[in-house]
Amino acid sequence: RPPPDADSAVRSTDSDAAQARLSAVRKGYLADPYVNLLVPRSHLVPARPPLINIGTYVRSEALDALVEGWLEAGDGVKQVVSLGAGSDTRFWRIMAGPLKDRVSQYVELDFPEITTHKAQAIRKHKELHSILGPDVKLEKGGTALISPQYSLLPVDLRIAPSESLAPLLDSLSPHIPTLFLAECVLVYMPPSASNALLQWFSDNFDCVGGICYEMFGLEDRFGQVMRENLKARNVSLPGADAYPTLASHTARFQNHAFAHANALTLKTIRQSYISPAELERISRLEMLDEIEELELVLDHYAISWGAKLPPDSEAGDLAR
Ligand code: SAM
């Protein structure tokens, strides 16, 4: 095993995210038959506290709704690029559902250590590789996996996208509506790097949407505790201070020509967008003592989205 490098702590946040998802699935908040295949020694992963399970649930439901809205809009197929995809299972969940024919290309990007591990898990588990068909190739020393519809590529997203993302233009069409996802990723890189990514998508696709999920508003006491916890693990958040408010998350999209943009906190999504029946269902899954603490935590996470649409387009208007 190589010694940890400066980025190993950032990569380790993928295990946190995947283990939190596994916990929420096991408790019955979410349905995901794939997550345990991507978590090593999944049977040893302890349950997360109710607060984490509920946060994972709200985040996942909100992102699913936005992605599904994009895929459903208009008539044609769509392309999806997931930045810092980690152990995300979204591609397989979409392929198992009614929107599978809407996806022409799905690309996942992450550090090579993460993509190597994911490529191995895909090769190992039939549930994961059978969806890709027979024409699956490992490339770049096992760090990349290429199939007709799905690709997994090793990239350091801090490198100028004109260089790092250029290979994507071989398989993606600039004329097919394209959605990028950045789920808890941009906060780990300097704003100059994340802005370059947004600008690259804006420049290279006629019709493009993006969805970001981030922690924010970390200047208060709660934020300090969160930062200290992460610092103890050597994780810094170079992207956190540039976007301290919900309005700044919306403006980030607008600054890169994603004219239709919006942002909501997980607190607001839980209060106003999750149906009463679902809230009732999840309230029965486990005891949550501290609703105030839950709301404080959820108030520090934002989902923002934006779309750059060609004139007269109805495809994928994420801002609706
Ligand atoms: N998006 C996944 C999810 O929500 O489940 C994983 C989120 S995890 C918190 C952050 C991911 O971003 C990790 O897999 C990490 O390796 C990746 N990441 C962070 N900075 C990156 C960079 N500069 N280049 C490539 N990947 C990066």
Residues whose N, C-alpha, C, O or C-beta is under 5 A from the ligand:
A	BS01	SAM	V10 R11 T13 D14 A17 L83 G84 A85 G86 S87 D88 L109 D110 F111 I114 V155 D156 L157 R158 E183 C184 V185 Y188
